[in-house]
Amino acid sequence: MVTKSRGDIKHGKSQVNWRLSTELIEKCKAEAKRLGLSSIPMAVSYILTQYFNKKGE
């Protein structure tokens, strides 16, 4: 997986372009639907938030 950040994003915001396999994208779509989220970015945000909250315990 390769990530790339854009430098022209407003302060406090970020944008990352991800290159993901088709298989991983399909898994993310399924997980987003299961969680009741409307998009893959929302699912990724949710999953990362849960991960880091759990890691911080």
mmCIF file as gemmi writes it, N, C-alpha and C atoms, coordinates in Angstrom:
data_model
loop_
_atom_site.group_PDB
_atom_site.id
_atom_site.type_symbol
_atom_site.label_atom_id
_atom_site.label_alt_id
_atom_site.label_comp_id
_atom_site.label_asym_id
_atom_site.label_entity_id
_atom_site.label_seq_id
_atom_site.pdbx_PDB_ins_code
_atom_site.Cartn_x
_atom_site.Cartn_y
_atom_site.Cartn_z
_atom_site.occupancy
_atom_site.B_iso_or_equiv
_atom_site.pdbx_formal_charge
_atom_site.auth_seq_id
_atom_site.auth_asym_id
_atom_site.pdbx_PDB_model_num
ATOM 1 N N . MET Axp A 1 ? 0.848 -1.164 0 1 0 ? 1 A 1
ATOM 2 C CA . MET Axp A 1 ? 0 0 0 1 0 ? 1 A 1
ATOM 3 C C . MET Axp A 1 ? 0.897 1.23 0 1 0 ? 1 A 1
ATOM 4 N N . VAL Axp A 2 ? 0.576 2.194 -0.829 1 0 ? 2 A 1
ATOM 5 C CA . VAL Axp A 2 ? 1.338 3.428 -0.931 1 0 ? 2 A 1
ATOM 6 C C . VAL Axp A 2 ? 0.419 4.577 -0.566 1 0 ? 2 A 1
ATOM 7 N N . THR Axp A 3 ? 0.898 5.496 0.252 1 0 ? 3 A 1
ATOM 8 C CA . THR Axp A 3 ? 0.108 6.679 0.578 1 0 ? 3 A 1
ATOM 9 C C . THR Axp A 3 ? 0.845 7.916 0.119 1 0 ? 3 A 1
ATOM 10 N N . LYS Axp A 4 ? 0.107 8.946 -0.176 1 0 ? 4 A 1
ATOM 11 C CA . LYS Axp A 4 ? 0.696 10.202 -0.622 1 0 ? 4 A 1
ATOM 12 C C . LYS Axp A 4 ? -0.17 11.331 -0.089 1 0 ? 4 A 1
ATOM 13 N N . SER Axp A 5 ? 0.437 12.298 0.574 1 0 ? 5 A 1
ATOM 14 C CA . SER Axp A 5 ? -0.306 13.44 1.101 1 0 ? 5 A 1
ATOM 15 C C . SER Axp A 5 ? -0.192 14.622 0.166 1 0 ? 5 A 1
ATOM 16 N N . ARG Axp A 6 ? -1.258 15.384 0.104 1 0 ? 6 A 1
ATOM 17 C CA . ARG Axp A 6 ? -1.229 16.611 -0.693 1 0 ? 6 A 1
ATOM 18 C C . ARG Axp A 6 ? -0.818 17.767 0.198 1 0 ? 6 A 1
ATOM 19 N N . GLY Axp A 7 ? -0.055 18.692 -0.336 1 0 ? 7 A 1
ATOM 20 C CA . GLY Axp A 7 ? 0.412 19.825 0.436 1 0 ? 7 A 1
ATOM 21 C C . GLY Axp A 7 ? -0.507 21.024 0.412 1 0 ? 7 A 1
ATOM 22 N N . ASP Axp A 8 ? -1.549 21.016 -0.422 1 0 ? 8 A 1
ATOM 23 C CA . ASP Axp A 8 ? -2.402 22.194 -0.553 1 0 ? 8 A 1
ATOM 24 C C . ASP Axp A 8 ? -3.711 22.08 0.233 1 0 ? 8 A 1
ATOM 25 N N . ILE Axp A 9 ? -3.723 21.283 1.277 1 0 ? 9 A 1
ATOM 26 C CA . ILE Axp A 9 ? -4.907 21.097 2.103 1 0 ? 9 A 1
ATOM 27 C C . ILE Axp A 9 ? -4.888 22.142 3.218 1 0 ? 9 A 1
ATOM 28 N N . LYS Axp A 10 ? -6.061 22.659 3.572 1 0 ? 10 A 1
ATOM 29 C CA . LYS Axp A 10 ? -6.162 23.687 4.609 1 0 ? 10 A 1
ATOM 30 C C . LYS Axp A 10 ? -5.642 23.175 5.95 1 0 ? 10 A 1
ATOM 31 N N . HIS Axp A 11 ? -5.212 24.124 6.782 1 0 ? 11 A 1
ATOM 32 C CA . HIS Axp A 11 ? -4.693 23.82 8.111 1 0 ? 11 A 1
ATOM 33 C C . HIS Axp A 11 ? -5.706 22.986 8.898 1 0 ? 11 A 1
ATOM 34 N N . GLY Axp A 12 ? -5.221 21.944 9.54 1 0 ? 12 A 1
ATOM 35 C CA . GLY Axp A 12 ? -6.084 21.095 10.348 1 0 ? 12 A 1
ATOM 36 C C . GLY Axp A 12 ? -6.772 19.996 9.566 1 0 ? 12 A 1
ATOM 37 N N . LYS Axp A 13 ? -6.585 19.971 8.27 1 0 ? 13 A 1
ATOM 38 C CA . LYS Axp A 13 ? -7.199 18.95 7.423 1 0 ? 13 A 1
ATOM 39 C C . LYS Axp A 13 ? -6.085 18.168 6.735 1 0 ? 13 A 1
ATOM 40 N N . SER Axp A 14 ? -6.395 16.988 6.297 1 0 ? 14 A 1
ATOM 41 C CA . SER Axp A 14 ? -5.418 16.212 5.54 1 0 ? 14 A 1
ATOM 42 C C . SER Axp A 14 ? -6.137 15.388 4.492 1 0 ? 14 A 1
ATOM 43 N N . GLN Axp A 15 ? -5.421 15.048 3.474 1 0 ? 15 A 1
ATOM 44 C CA . GLN Axp A 15 ? -5.955 14.184 2.43 1 0 ? 15 A 1
ATOM 45 C C . GLN Axp A 15 ? -4.857 13.213 2.049 1 0 ? 15 A 1
ATOM 46 N N . VAL Axp A 16 ? -5.215 11.959 1.996 1 0 ? 16 A 1
ATOM 47 C CA . VAL Axp A 16 ? -4.255 10.929 1.632 1 0 ? 16 A 1
ATOM 48 C C . VAL Axp A 16 ? -4.844 10.119 0.498 1 0 ? 16 A 1
ATOM 49 N N . ASN Axp A 17 ? -4.053 9.907 -0.536 1 0 ? 17 A 1
ATOM 50 C CA . ASN Axp A 17 ? -4.469 9.049 -1.637 1 0 ? 17 A 1
ATOM 51 C C . ASN Axp A 17 ? -3.901 7.662 -1.367 1 0 ? 17 A 1
ATOM 52 N N . TRP Axp A 18 ? -4.749 6.648 -1.436 1 0 ? 18 A 1
ATOM 53 C CA . TRP Axp A 18 ? -4.346 5.284 -1.144 1 0 ? 18 A 1
ATOM 54 C C . TRP Axp A 18 ? -4.44 4.454 -2.401 1 0 ? 18 A 1
ATOM 55 N N . ARG Axp A 19 ? -3.486 3.592 -2.603 1 0 ? 19 A 1
ATOM 56 C CA . ARG Axp A 19 ? -3.545 2.604 -3.686 1 0 ? 19 A 1
ATOM 57 C C . ARG Axp A 19 ? -3.783 1.259 -3.025 1 0 ? 19 A 1
ATOM 58 N N . LEU Axp A 20 ? -4.993 0.752 -3.179 1 0 ? 20 A 1
ATOM 59 C CA . LEU Axp A 20 ? -5.382 -0.486 -2.516 1 0 ? 20 A 1
ATOM 60 C C . LEU Axp A 20 ? -5.767 -1.538 -3.542 1 0 ? 20 A 1
ATOM 61 N N . SER Axp A 21 ? -5.607 -2.783 -3.174 1 0 ? 21 A 1
ATOM 62 C CA . SER Axp A 21 ? -6.011 -3.869 -4.062 1 0 ? 21 A 1
ATOM 63 C C . SER Axp A 21 ? -7.534 -3.903 -4.165 1 0 ? 21 A 1
ATOM 64 N N . THR Axp A 22 ? -8.027 -4.426 -5.27 1 0 ? 22 A 1
ATOM 65 C CA . THR Axp A 22 ? -9.468 -4.546 -5.486 1 0 ? 22 A 1
ATOM 66 C C . THR Axp A 22 ? -10.096 -5.401 -4.389 1 0 ? 22 A 1
ATOM 67 N N . GLU Axp A 23 ? -9.406 -6.454 -3.997 1 0 ? 23 A 1
ATOM 68 C CA . GLU Axp A 23 ? -9.918 -7.336 -2.94 1 0 ? 23 A 1
ATOM 69 C C . GLU Axp A 23 ? -10.1 -6.573 -1.627 1 0 ? 23 A 1
ATOM 70 N N . LEU Axp A 24 ? -9.125 -5.746 -1.282 1 0 ? 24 A 1
ATOM 71 C CA . LEU Axp A 24 ? -9.212 -4.972 -0.046 1 0 ? 24 A 1
ATOM 72 C C . LEU Axp A 24 ? -10.332 -3.941 -0.124 1 0 ? 24 A 1
ATOM 73 N N . ILE Axp A 25 ? -10.509 -3.318 -1.272 1 0 ? 25 A 1
ATOM 74 C CA . ILE Axp A 25 ? -11.588 -2.348 -1.443 1 0 ? 25 A 1
ATOM 75 C C . ILE Axp A 25 ? -12.943 -3.024 -1.253 1 0 ? 25 A 1
ATOM 76 N N . GLU Axp A 26 ? -13.111 -4.211 -1.805 1 0 ? 26 A 1
ATOM 77 C CA . GLU Axp A 26 ? -14.374 -4.946 -1.649 1 0 ? 26 A 1
ATOM 78 C C . GLU Axp A 26 ? -14.618 -5.304 -0.182 1 0 ? 26 A 1
ATOM 79 N N . LYS Axp A 27 ? -13.568 -5.686 0.531 1 0 ? 27 A 1
ATOM 80 C CA . LYS Axp A 27 ? -13.708 -5.986 1.961 1 0 ? 27 A 1
ATOM 81 C C . LYS Axp A 27 ? -14.107 -4.732 2.732 1 0 ? 27 A 1
ATOM 82 N N . CYS Axp A 28 ? -13.505 -3.588 2.379 1 0 ? 28 A 1
ATOM 83 C CA . CYS Axp A 28 ? -13.847 -2.323 3.035 1 0 ? 28 A 1
ATOM 84 C C . CYS Axp A 28 ? -15.297 -1.932 2.76 1 0 ? 28 A 1
ATOM 85 N N . LYS Axp A 29 ? -15.75 -2.124 1.527 1 0 ? 29 A 1
ATOM 86 C CA . LYS Axp A 29 ? -17.147 -1.826 1.187 1 0 ? 29 A 1
ATOM 87 C C . LYS Axp A 29 ? -18.092 -2.679 2.025 1 0 ? 29 A 1
ATOM 88 N N . ALA Axp A 30 ? -17.78 -3.965 2.138 1 0 ? 30 A 1
ATOM 89 C CA . ALA Axp A 30 ? -18.625 -4.87 2.919 1 0 ? 30 A 1
ATOM 90 C C . ALA Axp A 30 ? -18.634 -4.47 4.391 1 0 ? 30 A 1
ATOM 91 N N . GLU Axp A 31 ? -17.471 -4.107 4.917 1 0 ? 31 A 1
ATOM 92 C CA . GLU Axp A 31 ? -17.382 -3.709 6.323 1 0 ? 31 A 1
ATOM 93 C C . GLU Axp A 31 ? -18.124 -2.4 6.56 1 0 ? 31 A 1
ATOM 94 N N . ALA Axp A 32 ? -18.007 -1.458 5.632 1 0 ? 32 A 1
ATOM 95 C CA . ALA Axp A 32 ? -18.73 -0.187 5.76 1 0 ? 32 A 1
ATOM 96 C C . ALA Axp A 32 ? -20.23 -0.447 5.816 1 0 ? 32 A 1
ATOM 97 N N . LYS Axp A 33 ? -20.703 -1.301 4.938 1 0 ? 33 A 1
ATOM 98 C CA . LYS Axp A 33 ? -22.133 -1.629 4.903 1 0 ? 33 A 1
ATOM 99 C C . LYS Axp A 33 ? -22.554 -2.304 6.208 1 0 ? 33 A 1
ATOM 100 N N . ARG Axp A 34 ? -21.729 -3.226 6.702 1 0 ? 34 A 1
ATOM 101 C CA . ARG Axp A 34 ? -22.036 -3.936 7.947 1 0 ? 34 A 1
ATOM 102 C C . ARG Axp A 34 ? -22.119 -2.972 9.128 1 0 ? 34 A 1
ATOM 103 N N . LEU Axp A 35 ? -21.253 -1.959 9.125 1 0 ? 35 A 1
ATOM 104 C CA . LEU Axp A 35 ? -21.228 -0.982 10.213 1 0 ? 35 A 1
ATOM 105 C C . LEU Axp A 35 ? -22.272 0.118 10.046 1 0 ? 35 A 1
ATOM 106 N N . GLY Axp A 36 ? -22.956 0.123 8.909 1 0 ? 36 A 1
ATOM 107 C CA . GLY Axp A 36 ? -23.966 1.15 8.664 1 0 ? 36 A 1
ATOM 108 C C . GLY Axp A 36 ? -23.37 2.472 8.214 1 0 ? 36 A 1
ATOM 109 N N . LEU Axp A 37 ? -22.166 2.422 7.646 1 0 ? 37 A 1
ATOM 110 C CA . LEU Axp A 37 ? -21.496 3.633 7.181 1 0 ? 37 A 1
ATOM 111 C C . LEU Axp A 37 ? -21.696 3.771 5.679 1 0 ? 37 A 1
ATOM 112 N N . SER Axp A 38 ? -21.684 5.014 5.199 1 0 ? 38 A 1
ATOM 113 C CA . SER Axp A 38 ? -22.032 5.255 3.799 1 0 ? 38 A 1
ATOM 114 C C . SER Axp A 38 ? -20.86 5.195 2.831 1 0 ? 38 A 1
ATOM 115 N N . SER Axp A 39 ? -19.625 5.157 3.335 1 0 ? 39 A 1
ATOM 116 C CA . SER Axp A 39 ? -18.491 5.175 2.415 1 0 ? 39 A 1
ATOM 117 C C . SER Axp A 39 ? -17.284 4.464 3.015 1 0 ? 39 A 1
ATOM 118 N N . ILE Axp A 40 ? -16.357 4.128 2.148 1 0 ? 40 A 1
ATOM 119 C CA . ILE Axp A 40 ? -15.118 3.491 2.601 1 0 ? 40 A 1
ATOM 120 C C . ILE Axp A 40 ? -14.309 4.431 3.502 1 0 ? 40 A 1
ATOM 121 N N . PRO Axp A 41 ? -14.141 5.721 3.145 1 0 ? 41 A 1
ATOM 122 C CA . PRO Axp A 41 ? -13.383 6.597 4.054 1 0 ? 41 A 1
ATOM 123 C C . PRO Axp A 41 ? -13.985 6.662 5.46 1 0 ? 41 A 1
ATOM 124 N N . MET Axp A 42 ? -15.315 6.649 5.549 1 0 ? 42 A 1
ATOM 125 C CA . MET Axp A 42 ? -15.948 6.641 6.872 1 0 ? 42 A 1
ATOM 126 C C . MET Axp A 42 ? -15.616 5.353 7.615 1 0 ? 42 A 1
ATOM 127 N N . ALA Axp A 43 ? -15.617 4.23 6.901 1 0 ? 43 A 1
ATOM 128 C CA . ALA Axp A 43 ? -15.294 2.946 7.523 1 0 ? 43 A 1
ATOM 129 C C . ALA Axp A 43 ? -13.844 2.93 7.99 1 0 ? 43 A 1
ATOM 130 N N . VAL Axp A 44 ? -12.944 3.428 7.167 1 0 ? 44 A 1
ATOM 131 C CA . VAL Axp A 44 ? -11.523 3.47 7.538 1 0 ? 44 A 1
ATOM 132 C C . VAL Axp A 44 ? -11.327 4.355 8.766 1 0 ? 44 A 1
ATOM 133 N N . SER Axp A 45 ? -11.97 5.515 8.784 1 0 ? 45 A 1
ATOM 134 C CA . SER Axp A 45 ? -11.874 6.41 9.945 1 0 ? 45 A 1
ATOM 135 C C . SER Axp A 45 ? -12.386 5.725 11.204 1 0 ? 45 A 1
ATOM 136 N N . TYR Axp A 46 ? -13.524 5.048 11.081 1 0 ? 46 A 1
ATOM 137 C CA . TYR Axp A 46 ? -14.11 4.338 12.22 1 0 ? 46 A 1
ATOM 138 C C . TYR Axp A 46 ? -13.172 3.244 12.722 1 0 ? 46 A 1
ATOM 139 N N . ILE Axp A 47 ? -12.664 2.442 11.803 1 0 ? 47 A 1
ATOM 140 C CA . ILE Axp A 47 ? -11.783 1.33 12.175 1 0 ? 47 A 1
ATOM 141 C C . ILE Axp A 47 ? -10.496 1.842 12.82 1 0 ? 47 A 1
ATOM 142 N N . LEU Axp A 48 ? -9.896 2.879 12.241 1 0 ? 48 A 1
ATOM 143 C CA . LEU Axp A 48 ? -8.666 3.436 12.82 1 0 ? 48 A 1
ATOM 144 C C . LEU Axp A 48 ? -8.926 4.049 14.19 1 0 ? 48 A 1
ATOM 145 N N . THR Axp A 49 ? -10.049 4.738 14.345 1 0 ? 49 A 1
ATOM 146 C CA . THR Axp A 49 ? -10.394 5.326 15.639 1 0 ? 49 A 1
ATOM 147 C C . THR Axp A 49 ? -10.546 4.239 16.692 1 0 ? 49 A 1
ATOM 148 N N . GLN Axp A 50 ? -11.262 3.162 16.342 1 0 ? 50 A 1
ATOM 149 C CA . GLN Axp A 50 ? -11.437 2.048 17.274 1 0 ? 50 A 1
ATOM 150 C C . GLN Axp A 50 ? -10.088 1.426 17.63 1 0 ? 50 A 1
ATOM 151 N N . TYR Axp A 51 ? -9.241 1.257 16.638 1 0 ? 51 A 1
ATOM 152 C CA . TYR Axp A 51 ? -7.922 0.653 16.858 1 0 ? 51 A 1
ATOM 153 C C . TYR Axp A 51 ? -7.085 1.496 17.821 1 0 ? 51 A 1
ATOM 154 N N . PHE Axp A 52 ? -6.994 2.804 17.55 1 0 ? 52 A 1
ATOM 155 C CA . PHE Axp A 52 ? -6.144 3.646 18.384 1 0 ? 52 A 1
ATOM 156 C C . PHE Axp A 52 ? -6.737 3.868 19.77 1 0 ? 52 A 1
ATOM 157 N N . ASN Axp A 53 ? -8.062 3.891 19.88 1 0 ? 53 A 1
ATOM 158 C CA . ASN Axp A 53 ? -8.676 3.987 21.205 1 0 ? 53 A 1
ATOM 159 C C . ASN Axp A 53 ? -8.38 2.736 22.027 1 0 ? 53 A 1
ATOM 160 N N . LYS Axp A 54 ? -8.449 1.583 21.389 1 0 ? 54 A 1
ATOM 161 C CA . LYS Axp A 54 ? -8.172 0.321 22.077 1 0 ? 54 A 1
ATOM 162 C C . LYS Axp A 54 ? -6.69 0.227 22.439 1 0 ? 54 A 1
ATOM 163 N N . LYS Axp A 55 ? -5.83 0.675 21.531 1 0 ? 55 A 1
ATOM 164 C CA . LYS Axp A 55 ? -4.382 0.622 21.749 1 0 ? 55 A 1
ATOM 165 C C . LYS Axp A 55 ? -3.975 1.512 22.924 1 0 ? 55 A 1
ATOM 166 N N . GLY Axp A 56 ? -4.691 2.62 23.111 1 0 ? 56 A 1
ATOM 167 C CA . GLY Axp A 56 ? -4.364 3.562 24.175 1 0 ? 56 A 1
ATOM 168 C C . GLY Axp A 56 ? -4.796 3.117 25.559 1 0 ? 56 A 1
ATOM 169 N N . GLU Axp A 57 ? -5.553 2.029 25.644 1 0 ? 57 A 1
ATOM 170 C CA . GLU Axp A 57 ? -6.043 1.559 26.949 1 0 ? 57 A 1
ATOM 171 C C . GLU Axp A 57 ? -4.927 1.041 27.809 1 0 ? 57 A 1
